[in-house]
Amino acid sequence: MSPEEVAAKYGDLYSTWLNSPHKAKFPGGESLAEVRKRSASAVNELIAQYPKETIVLVSHKVVCQILILSLLGLDNSHFWEITQDVCAINLFEVRGGVPSALFLNDTCHLKVVN
């Protein structure tokens, strides 16, 4: 649905999503807490399984935003403080079990060269 359709069908819930996304859960969907539990668990398993390897993950915007919050140790209330453009690249390095953001929302690879 478009944002306008969501606002018309789920007015109060959509307002909650815009103002306190960590408190919203749309019918048939996941809450941000559920997305975080599922995705952060998978990332933590990969980090443990491949501690000195490069891991590449591809996902949707919301999952990327939640994983960034998780890796930075921020709670889901900071959701709108993370921007993810289409095809953006984020790079984290894990040293001694501690993730460090090397770059976020990088889209330089999308620039057209004339």
Secondary structure, 3 states (H helix, E strand, C coil): CCHHHHHHHCHHHHHHHHHCHHHCCCCCCCCHHHHHHHHHHHHHHHHHHCCCCCCCCCCCHHHHHHHHHHHHCCCHHHHHHCCCCCCCEEEEEEECCEEEEEEEEECHHHCCCC
